[in-house]
């Protein structure tokens, strides 16, 4: 079995005292990191699904990098609409490049795919032709392995108008690639600043609260709440998966079984 942490939408700024919507995202992430570090047994790694910073500035990435030094597990990154490929690569990889940041890796018998849905200068997302081609090839090479996919933008609308206006622009292209491959069993995403769980055509879909500020799951217009930040603990074995949501200051909240998840009707 492998266990890992899914977190998203950190929205860090260079100034650790800065607030956004009345929330200090730096101090909230400090609290989340402390709770992750306290987990026993320790997860194998964490995957952050985008909006690492709020302003795409290199200084903000350096601030985040310094803060993540205290996290006691390795970290994998996806980029979101608030991110900058050039600034991220310069701060974290010490390289000057604007190339998309997508990758895959194996852990045990599982295959992990991290996509880059960032469309520079836009709040919406896109998986371009080259990345889709790479994805199809990668999934085909790893067809025998149960696969988990990570992306910033929601692929399926979440029925909140203002957020769905900011979704992935070409979801059918991506869903087509997943259905064609047949080995992607689980999809994890961010962007929506709230927890969602459902299944669609046999695939598990899960989002996670922001580690900073939250948005409610009922308002059709932009609204920010002071609800606590959180993360998701995920345990995977073979073709099985178990999740638990952890809100800052609260205990782990086990998620439902796959069979008990609501079925998404498109």
C-alpha positions in Angstrom: 0.0 0.0 0.0 1.1 3.6 -0.7 -0.2 6.6 1.1 0.2 10.2 0.0 -1.1 13.7 0.7 -3.1 15.8 -1.8 -3.1 19.5 -1.2 -3.9 22.4 -3.5 -4.3 26.2 -3.9 -1.7 27.4 -1.5 -1.8 31.0 -2.8 1.5 32.0 -1.1 2.9 35.6 -1.5 6.4 36.8 -0.9 5.3 38.8 2.1 4.4 36.3 4.9 2.3 38.9 6.6 0.1 39.6 3.6 -3.5 38.6 3.7 -6.0 37.7 0.9 -9.7 38.0 1.5 -8.7 38.5 5.2 -6.8 35.2 5.3 -3.1 34.8 5.9 -2.3 31.9 3.5 1.3 31.6 4.8 0.4 30.9 8.4 -2.4 28.5 7.3 0.0 26.5 5.2 2.4 26.4 8.2 -0.4 24.8 10.2 -1.2 22.3 7.4 2.4 21.3 7.2 2.6 20.7 10.9 -0.4 18.4 10.8 1.0 16.5 7.8 4.3 16.1 9.7 2.4 14.7 12.7 0.8 11.8 10.7 1.8 8.3 11.6 2.7 6.3 9.6 4.3 9.0 7.5 2.9 9.3 4.0 5.3 8.6 1.1 4.9 12.0 -0.6 2.6 15.0 -1.2 1.2 16.2 -4.5 0.2 19.9 -4.8 -2.3 20.5 -7.6 -1.5 24.1 -8.5 -2.0 27.8 -7.5 1.2 27.4 -5.5 1.4 31.2 -5.3 -1.1 34.0 -6.0 0.9 36.4 -8.2 3.3 34.2 -10.3 6.3 36.1 -8.9 9.7 34.4 -8.4 9.9 35.9 -4.9 6.7 34.2 -3.9 8.0 30.9 -5.1 11.2 31.4 -3.1 9.0 32.1 0.0 7.1 28.9 -0.7 10.2 26.9 -1.2 11.6 28.0 2.1 8.4 27.1 3.9 8.2 23.7 2.2 11.7 22.8 3.6 9.8 22.0 6.9 7.6 19.4 5.2 9.0 16.0 6.0 7.8 14.2 2.8 8.9 14.8 -0.8 6.7 17.0 -2.9 5.5 16.8 -6.5 4.0 19.9 -8.2 1.3 20.7 -10.7 0.8 24.3 -11.9 -2.5 26.3 -11.8 -3.8 29.5 -13.4 -2.1 31.7 -10.8 1.3 30.2 -11.4 4.1 31.1 -13.8 6.1 28.4 -15.5 9.2 30.6 -15.9 9.1 31.8 -12.2 8.5 28.4 -10.8 11.2 26.8 -12.9 13.7 29.5 -11.9 12.9 29.3 -8.2 12.5 25.5 -7.8 14.6 24.0 -10.6 17.1 26.8 -11.2 16.4 26.9 -14.9 15.1 29.5 -17.3 12.3 27.9 -19.3 8.6 28.4 -20.1 8.0 24.8 -21.1 4.9 23.1 -19.7 5.5 21.1 -16.6 4.0 17.7 -16.9 5.4 14.3 -15.9 4.8 10.8 -14.7 6.4 8.4 -12.2 5.9 5.0 -10.7 5.6 4.2 -7.0 5.3 0.5 -6.3 2.8 -1.0 -8.7 1.0 2.3 -9.3 1.5 4.9 -12.0 1.2 8.6 -11.3 0.6 11.3 -13.9 0.8 15.1 -13.3 -0.6 17.4 -16.0 -0.1 21.1 -16.6 -3.4 22.8 -17.3 -2.0 26.3 -17.0 -3.0 28.7 -19.9 -0.7 31.7 -19.2 -2.7 34.8 -18.6 -6.0 33.1 -18.4 -8.1 31.8 -15.4 -9.3 28.8 -17.5 -7.2 25.8 -18.3 -6.1 23.8 -21.3 -4.3 20.6 -22.1 -2.7 21.4 -25.5 -2.1 19.0 -28.4 1.5 18.1 -27.5 0.6 17.3 -23.9 -2.4 15.2 -25.0 -0.1 13.3 -27.4 2.4 12.7 -24.6 -0.4 11.6 -22.2 -1.8 9.1 -24.7 1.7 7.6 -25.2 2.4 7.5 -21.5 -0.8 5.8 -20.6 -0.4 3.3 -23.4 3.1 2.4 -22.2 1.7 1.9 -18.7 -1.6 0.2 -19.6 -1.1 -2.6 -17.1 -0.7 -0.3 -14.1 -3.5 1.3 -12.1 -3.0 5.0 -12.7 -3.7 8.2 -10.7 -3.9 11.5 -12.6 -3.5 15.0 -11.1 -4.5 18.3 -12.6 -5.3 21.8 -11.4 -8.6 22.6 -13.2 -11.8 20.7 -12.8 -12.5 18.4 -15.8 -16.1 18.0 -15.0 -18.3 21.1 -14.1 -19.1 21.3 -10.4 -22.5 23.1 -10.9 -21.2 26.4 -9.5 -21.6 28.9 -12.4 -18.7 31.3 -11.7 -16.3 28.5 -11.0 -17.3 26.5 -14.0 -16.6 29.5 -16.2 -13.0 29.0 -15.1 -12.8 25.3 -15.9 -10.7 23.3 -18.4 -11.5 24.5 -21.9 -11.1 21.1 -23.6 -12.4 18.5 -21.1 -13.7 16.1 -23.8 -10.2 15.8 -25.3 -8.8 14.8 -21.9 -11.7 12.5 -21.0 -11.4 10.9 -24.4 -7.8 10.1 -23.7 -8.6 8.6 -20.3 -11.4 6.5 -21.6 -9.3 5.3 -24.5 -6.5 4.2 -22.2 -8.7 2.5 -19.6 -6.1 2.4 -16.8 -6.8 5.8 -15.1 -8.9 4.9 -12.1 -8.5 8.1 -10.0 -8.4 11.8 -10.8 -7.4 14.5 -8.3 -7.8 18.2 -8.9 -7.8 21.6 -7.2 -8.9 25.1 -8.3 -12.4 24.9 -6.7 -11.3 25.5 -3.1 -13.7 22.9 -1.7 -14.0 19.1 -1.3 -15.9 17.2 -4.0 -16.1 13.4 -4.4 -17.9 11.5 -7.2 -17.5 8.8 -9.9 -17.9 9.2 -13.6 -17.6 6.3 -16.1 -15.8 4.2 -13.5 -13.3 6.9 -12.6 -13.0 8.4 -9.1 -12.8 12.2 -9.0 -11.8 14.2 -5.9 -11.0 17.8 -5.2 -9.6 19.2 -1.9 -10.0 22.4 0.1 -7.4 25.1 -0.3 -4.7 25.4 2.3 -5.6 29.1 2.4 -9.1 30.5 1.8 -12.3 28.6 0.9 -15.3 29.1 -1.3 -18.7 27.7 -0.4 -20.3 24.9 -2.4 -23.7 26.6 -2.7 -23.1 30.2 -3.9 -23.5 30.9 -7.6 -21.5 34.1 -7.3 -18.0 34.7 -6.0 -17.8 34.4 -2.3 -15.0 33.5 0.2 -15.4 32.0 3.6 -13.2 31.7 6.6 -13.7 27.9 6.8 -10.5 26.0 7.8 -7.9 24.8 5.3 -7.4 21.2 4.7 -5.8 18.3 2.9 -6.6 14.8 1.8 -4.8 11.7 3.0 -5.0 9.0 0.3 -4.2 5.3 0.6 -4.0 3.1 -2.4 -3.4 -0.7 -2.8 -3.8 -2.6 -6.0 -7.1 -1.4 -7.4 -8.4 -0.2 -4.0 -8.4 3.4 -2.6 -9.3 4.9 0.7 -9.3 8.7 1.4 -9.7 10.8 4.5 -10.2 14.6 4.6 -8.3 16.5 7.3 -9.4 20.0 8.2 -7.0 22.1 10.3 -7.6 21.5 13.9 -10.0 18.6 13.3 -9.6 14.8 13.1 -9.4 12.7 9.9 -12.8 12.3 8.2 -12.9 9.0 6.3 -14.4 9.2 2.8 -17.0 6.9 1.4 -16.2 3.7 -0.5 -16.1 3.9 -4.3 -19.5 2.2 -4.5 -21.1 4.8 -2.2 -19.9 7.8 -4.2 -22.5 9.8 -6.1 -22.5 9.1 -9.8 -21.9 12.2 -11.9 -24.5 12.8 -14.6 -23.2 14.9 -17.4 
